[in-house]
Amino acid sequence: MEKSPISLHKKLFYHPDRLSSFLKTGATTPITWELDPTNNCNHDCIGCFAKGAGGRSNNEFLTLEEAKDYVDQIYNLGSKAVNLTGGGDPMMNRATPEIVSYIKSKGMDVGMVTNGSLFNDKNSKTILENCTWVRISLDSGSPKVFSEIRRRPEKEFWIIIDKIGKLASLKRKIESNCTIGVGFLTSKQTIPDMVDFTYMMRSSFVDYVEFRPFHGDYTIPHNINDCLKLQTDSFKVHYNTFKYDGSYKKKYCKCHGQNFSGIVNVHKVYVCCHLRGVEKYELGDLRESSLEEIWNSDKRKNIVNNIDFNDCIALCKLDLVNRSLSELEGEPSHVNFI
């Protein structure tokens, strides 16, 4: 039985060294890095924030040698995990399975977000043997909506459904501990597909499905309870109501969360995954400076201290982290009385 996911901000308490460093100095080094092996993608999804932010301004690919170098630098900063995601789909880079294996060989955890279209018997086995988790973005429960959202032929929907089922089957066969999830971005266009999607994913024997809103469309799914009823001991439905508060305004004035989570978009380092490709939030280029130099640079400090929240999405990945950390700022009184 899969355990319920722990909220991102609560995970900080499992890294007391990083939290202590932040509380003492106002800074630390990332626990997790997102590493984009490429900006190239074989889908053309509407609302793709990477594409909209300019994260796909080119079709760059990391070589295996470059990726190993960057992974070594991430490891040397004391990071614990690497998430392969991107301005593109990580599986578009043929070196990605070897990159995954190399990250794992360094003793770090590996996660991956992909559209699932490029899984095959060989690379699936490598992914399942080395990844802590894999999340496939599908966002639909029918060929018609899939084609409308991802701008791909309807027949590809069934191809990906088949690949998801084979991935889950292989997981059981090789007794992998990798958690397999499937993501679904909700909108007025996709909400009618939610129940059929949940049925299909439960029948595919994945571990969970996750519902989140398309950025800018916070329509509350009327059928979420029907999806939640389909949960079993081995299949979970993840849904967080606070993500649907479209009127939410940030009450903190600084992004502290970026101290704990870094982003390398192929060669360039950015302040945040949601701002990859935005020039004014580029911290540096790994072809010109080391990751440590970039992280400790005055340029990074200046950019971090001048983040314009008007450039950010309302309910970003690090929002709950920022809410929690903002409450810890300053010198509290009576801390020894619990």
C-alpha positions as CSV (number, residue, x, y, z in Angstrom):
1,M,0.0,0.0,0.0
2,E,1.4,3.4,-1.0
3,K,1.7,5.9,1.8
4,S,0.0,9.3,1.4
5,P,2.3,11.9,-0.1
6,I,3.8,14.4,2.4
7,S,3.4,18.1,1.6
8,L,6.4,19.7,0.1
9,H,6.9,22.2,3.0
10,K,6.8,19.4,5.6
11,K,9.7,17.6,3.8
12,L,12.0,20.4,5.0
13,F,11.9,18.9,8.5
14,Y,13.6,15.8,7.1
15,H,16.6,17.9,6.2
16,P,17.5,19.7,9.5
17,D,21.0,20.7,8.3
18,R,19.6,22.7,5.4
19,L,16.8,24.2,7.5
20,S,19.3,25.1,10.2
21,S,21.6,26.7,7.6
22,F,18.8,28.8,6.2
23,L,17.6,29.9,9.6
24,K,21.1,31.0,10.6
25,T,22.3,32.6,7.4
26,G,19.2,33.1,5.2
27,A,20.7,30.7,2.6
28,T,21.5,27.1,1.9
29,T,22.1,24.7,-1.0
30,P,19.4,22.8,-2.8
31,I,18.1,19.5,-1.6
32,T,16.7,18.8,-5.1
33,W,17.7,19.8,-8.6
34,E,15.6,19.7,-11.7
35,L,17.8,18.8,-14.6
36,D,16.5,19.2,-18.2
37,P,18.3,16.8,-20.6
38,T,16.8,18.7,-23.5
39,N,14.4,21.5,-24.5
40,N,13.0,19.3,-27.3
41,C,9.6,17.8,-27.1
42,N,7.5,15.7,-29.4
43,H,4.2,17.0,-28.1
44,D,2.8,20.6,-28.5
45,C,0.6,20.9,-25.4
46,I,-1.6,24.0,-25.0
47,G,-0.6,26.0,-21.9
48,C,2.9,24.5,-21.7
49,F,4.6,26.9,-19.3
50,A,8.1,25.9,-20.5
51,K,7.2,26.9,-24.1
52,G,5.4,30.0,-23.0
53,A,8.4,31.2,-20.9
54,G,10.8,30.7,-23.7
55,G,12.2,27.4,-22.3
56,R,12.0,25.9,-25.7
57,S,13.9,28.6,-27.5
58,N,16.2,26.0,-28.9
59,N,16.5,22.3,-29.4
60,E,19.6,21.7,-27.3
61,F,20.5,18.3,-25.9
62,L,22.9,17.4,-23.1
63,T,25.6,14.9,-24.1
64,L,26.2,12.1,-21.7
65,E,29.5,13.6,-20.7
66,E,28.0,17.0,-20.1
67,A,25.2,15.5,-18.0
68,K,27.7,13.5,-15.9
69,D,29.7,16.6,-15.3
70,Y,26.6,18.5,-14.1
71,V,25.4,15.6,-12.0
72,D,28.8,15.5,-10.3
73,Q,28.6,19.2,-9.6
74,I,25.1,18.8,-8.1
75,Y,26.4,15.9,-6.0
76,N,29.3,17.9,-4.8
77,L,26.9,20.6,-3.5
78,G,25.4,17.9,-1.2
79,S,22.1,17.5,-3.0
80,K,20.0,14.5,-2.4
81,A,17.9,14.1,-5.5
82,V,17.6,15.0,-9.2
83,N,14.3,15.3,-11.1
84,L,14.6,14.9,-14.8
85,T,11.9,17.1,-16.4
86,G,12.1,20.0,-18.6
87,G,11.5,22.6,-21.1
88,G,11.1,19.5,-23.2
89,D,10.5,15.8,-22.6
90,P,13.6,14.1,-21.0
91,M,13.1,10.9,-23.0
92,M,13.7,12.9,-26.2
93,N,17.4,12.7,-25.2
94,R,18.6,9.2,-26.0
95,A,21.2,9.5,-23.2
96,T,18.6,9.9,-20.5
97,P,18.5,6.3,-19.4
98,E,22.2,6.4,-18.9
99,I,21.9,9.7,-17.1
100,V,19.3,8.2,-14.8
101,S,21.7,5.3,-14.0
102,Y,24.6,7.6,-13.4
103,I,22.6,9.8,-10.9
104,K,21.6,6.6,-9.0
105,S,25.2,5.4,-9.0
106,K,26.1,8.7,-7.1
107,G,23.7,7.7,-4.3
108,M,21.1,10.3,-5.2
109,D,17.4,9.7,-5.8
110,V,16.0,10.1,-9.3
111,G,12.5,11.3,-10.4
112,M,11.2,11.8,-13.9
113,V,8.3,13.7,-15.6
114,T,7.5,12.5,-19.1
115,N,4.7,12.2,-21.6
116,G,5.3,8.5,-21.8
117,S,5.3,8.2,-25.6
118,L,8.9,7.1,-25.9
119,F,9.0,4.2,-23.4
120,N,10.1,0.9,-24.8
121,D,11.1,-2.4,-23.2
122,K,14.8,-1.5,-22.8
123,N,14.6,2.0,-21.5
124,S,11.6,1.2,-19.3
125,K,13.6,-1.4,-17.4
126,T,16.5,1.1,-16.8
127,I,14.0,3.7,-15.6
128,L,12.2,1.3,-13.2
129,E,15.5,0.0,-11.8
130,N,16.9,3.4,-11.0
131,C,14.1,5.9,-10.5
132,T,12.3,6.6,-7.2
133,W,9.3,7.7,-9.1
134,V,8.0,8.4,-12.6
135,R,5.1,10.6,-13.4
136,I,3.5,10.5,-16.9
137,S,1.6,13.6,-18.0
138,L,-1.6,12.6,-19.9
139,D,-4.2,15.2,-19.1
140,S,-7.1,13.4,-20.8
141,G,-9.3,10.3,-20.7
142,S,-10.2,10.1,-24.3
143,P,-8.5,10.3,-27.7
144,K,-10.4,13.4,-28.6
145,V,-9.4,15.5,-25.6
146,F,-5.9,14.1,-25.8
147,S,-5.6,15.3,-29.4
148,E,-7.0,18.7,-28.5
149,I,-4.7,19.3,-25.5
150,R,-1.5,17.8,-26.8
151,R,-2.0,18.5,-30.5
152,R,-1.1,14.9,-31.5
153,P,-3.1,12.3,-33.5
154,E,-5.9,10.6,-31.5
155,K,-4.4,7.2,-32.1
156,E,-1.4,8.1,-30.0
157,F,-3.6,8.3,-26.9
158,W,-4.1,4.5,-27.0
159,I,-0.4,3.9,-27.7
160,I,0.5,5.8,-24.6
161,I,-2.2,4.0,-22.5
162,D,-0.6,0.7,-23.7
163,K,2.8,1.9,-22.7
164,I,1.6,2.9,-19.3
165,G,0.1,-0.5,-18.7
166,K,3.3,-2.2,-19.9
167,L,5.4,0.0,-17.6
168,A,3.3,-1.0,-14.6
169,S,3.4,-4.7,-15.6
170,L,7.2,-4.6,-15.9
171,K,7.4,-3.0,-12.5
172,R,5.6,-5.9,-11.0
173,K,7.6,-8.4,-13.0
174,I,11.0,-7.1,-11.9
175,E,9.7,-6.1,-8.4
176,S,10.7,-2.5,-8.8
177,N,10.0,0.0,-6.0
178,C,9.6,2.8,-8.4
179,T,6.3,4.7,-7.9
180,I,4.4,5.2,-11.1
181,G,1.9,8.1,-11.3
182,V,-0.1,9.8,-14.1
183,G,-0.8,13.5,-14.1
184,F,-3.9,15.2,-15.3
185,L,-4.3,19.0,-15.6
186,T,-7.9,20.0,-15.1
187,S,-9.7,22.7,-17.1
188,K,-13.2,23.2,-18.4
189,Q,-12.0,21.2,-21.5
190,T,-10.6,18.3,-19.6
191,I,-12.8,17.9,-16.5
192,P,-15.4,15.8,-18.3
193,D,-12.7,13.1,-18.9
194,M,-11.6,12.8,-15.3
195,V,-13.7,9.8,-14.2
196,D,-12.9,7.8,-17.4
197,F,-9.2,8.7,-17.0
198,T,-9.2,7.5,-13.3
199,Y,-10.9,4.2,-14.3
200,M,-8.3,3.6,-17.0
201,M,-5.4,4.3,-14.8
202,R,-6.6,2.1,-12.0
203,S,-7.0,-0.7,-14.6
204,S,-3.5,0.0,-15.8
205,F,-2.2,-0.7,-12.2
206,V,-0.4,2.5,-11.7
207,D,0.1,3.7,-8.1
208,Y,-1.7,7.0,-8.3
209,V,-3.2,9.7,-10.4
210,E,-2.8,13.4,-9.6
211,F,-5.2,16.2,-10.5
212,R,-3.9,19.8,-10.7
213,P,-5.4,22.9,-12.5
214,F,-4.1,24.3,-15.7
215,H,-2.5,27.6,-14.9
216,G,-5.2,30.2,-15.3
217,D,-8.1,27.9,-15.2
218,Y,-9.2,27.2,-11.6
219,T,-12.5,25.6,-12.4
220,I,-13.3,23.2,-9.5
221,P,-13.9,19.7,-10.8
222,H,-17.5,18.8,-10.1
223,N,-16.7,15.1,-10.4
224,I,-13.7,14.8,-8.2
225,N,-15.6,12.8,-5.6
226,D,-16.5,10.2,-8.2
227,C,-12.7,9.9,-8.8
228,L,-11.9,9.7,-5.1
229,K,-14.3,6.8,-4.8
230,L,-12.2,4.7,-7.1
231,Q,-9.3,4.6,-4.7
232,T,-8.1,1.3,-3.4
233,D,-5.3,0.2,-1.0
234,S,-2.9,0.1,-4.0
235,F,-4.3,3.0,-6.1
236,K,-4.6,6.6,-4.9
237,V,-6.1,9.8,-6.2
238,H,-4.2,12.9,-5.3
239,Y,-6.1,16.2,-5.3
240,N,-5.4,19.4,-3.3
241,T,-8.2,21.9,-3.0
242,F,-5.9,24.9,-2.2
243,K,-4.5,24.6,-5.7
244,Y,-7.8,25.8,-7.0
245,D,-7.9,29.1,-5.2
246,G,-7.6,31.4,-8.3
247,S,-8.0,34.5,-6.1
248,Y,-5.0,33.7,-4.0
249,K,-2.4,36.4,-3.4
250,K,1.0,35.9,-1.9
251,K,1.4,37.3,1.5
252,Y,5.1,36.8,1.8
253,C,7.6,39.2,0.1
254,K,10.5,37.0,-0.7
255,C,10.9,33.6,-2.3
256,H,12.9,31.5,0.2
257,G,11.9,28.2,-1.4
258,Q,14.4,28.6,-4.2
259,N,17.2,28.0,-1.7
260,F,16.1,24.4,-1.5
261,S,15.3,23.5,-5.1
262,G,17.5,24.4,-8.1
263,I,16.9,24.2,-11.9
264,V,19.3,23.5,-14.7
265,N,17.7,23.9,-18.1
266,V,20.2,22.0,-20.3
267,H,23.2,24.3,-19.7
268,K,21.6,27.3,-18.0
269,V,20.7,27.7,-14.3
270,Y,17.5,29.6,-13.5
271,V,16.0,30.8,-10.2
272,C,12.9,28.7,-10.5
273,C,11.3,25.9,-12.6
274,H,8.4,28.1,-13.5
275,L,10.8,30.8,-14.8
276,R,13.1,28.7,-16.9
277,G,13.8,30.4,-20.2
278,V,13.2,33.9,-18.8
279,E,16.3,35.9,-19.4
280,K,16.2,38.2,-16.3
281,Y,16.0,35.1,-14.1
282,E,19.0,33.3,-15.6
283,L,21.6,32.8,-12.9
284,G,24.4,31.6,-15.1
285,D,25.7,29.2,-17.8
286,L,27.4,26.0,-16.8
287,R,29.6,26.2,-19.9
288,E,31.1,29.4,-18.5
289,S,31.0,28.9,-14.7
290,S,30.7,26.0,-12.2
291,L,27.5,25.4,-10.4
292,E,29.1,26.3,-7.1
293,E,30.3,29.6,-8.5
294,I,26.9,30.4,-10.0
295,W,25.1,29.5,-6.7
296,N,27.3,31.7,-4.6
297,S,27.5,34.6,-7.1
298,D,26.5,38.1,-6.4
299,K,24.4,37.9,-9.6
300,R,22.3,35.1,-8.1
301,K,21.9,37.0,-4.8
302,N,20.7,40.1,-6.7
303,I,18.2,38.2,-8.9
304,V,16.8,36.3,-5.9
305,N,16.4,39.5,-3.9
306,N,14.5,41.2,-6.7
307,I,12.1,38.5,-7.9
308,D,8.9,40.2,-9.2
309,F,6.0,38.1,-8.0
310,N,4.0,39.4,-11.0
311,D,6.2,37.2,-13.1
312,C,5.2,34.1,-11.0
313,I,2.2,31.9,-11.2
314,A,-0.1,32.3,-8.2
315,L,0.1,28.9,-6.6
316,C,3.6,27.8,-7.6
317,K,5.4,24.6,-6.6
318,L,7.2,26.4,-3.7
319,D,4.3,28.4,-2.4
320,L,3.7,26.3,0.8
321,V,7.4,26.2,1.4
322,N,7.5,30.0,1.2
323,R,4.5,30.4,3.5
324,S,6.2,28.2,6.1
325,L,9.6,29.8,5.9
326,S,8.2,33.3,6.0
327,E,6.8,32.5,9.4
328,L,10.2,31.5,10.6
329,E,11.9,34.8,9.7
330,G,13.2,37.1,12.4
331,E,14.0,36.4,16.1
332,P,11.0,34.6,17.6
333,S,10.4,34.8,21.4
334,H,9.9,32.0,23.9
335,V,11.1,29.3,21.4
336,N,11.9,26.9,24.2
337,F,8.2,26.7,25.3
338,I,6.3,24.2,23.2
